[in-house]
Amino acid sequence: MQKIEMKVNPSFVDEQLSIAFFFEFLLLGKKIGEALVYTYAEHDSNICDLEEGRVALRKNKYARVHEFQVFDEYHEETSSQLSRFLQVIGIEQVEYQIYKAI
């Protein structure tokens, strides 16, 4: 089985204070799907640093998948690739809004 290639194009969105990632999934050079994911940082009320009298709030990172369209037979593998990418950049929580099978 051929490996699915994932291309990532990040951009910063000022109005939402987030980073948007546009993903393209390719198989043998042909597009089989795409996804649009926004990542956010949210301040937590839990204190995470008490070093030398300084107090800092922990930032929880999360992602919201706004669009995810892929041929149905590739959904599992592309979803796994997307999840691995988000884990690598430190995203702890992922919300899915839309998934459309092509």
Secondary structure, DSSP 8 states (H G I E B T S, - for coil): ----EEEEEEEEETTTTEEEEEEEEEETTEEEEEEEEEEEEEEEEEEEE-GGG--EEEEEEEEEEEEEEE-GGGHHHHHHHHHHHHHHTT--EEEE---EE-
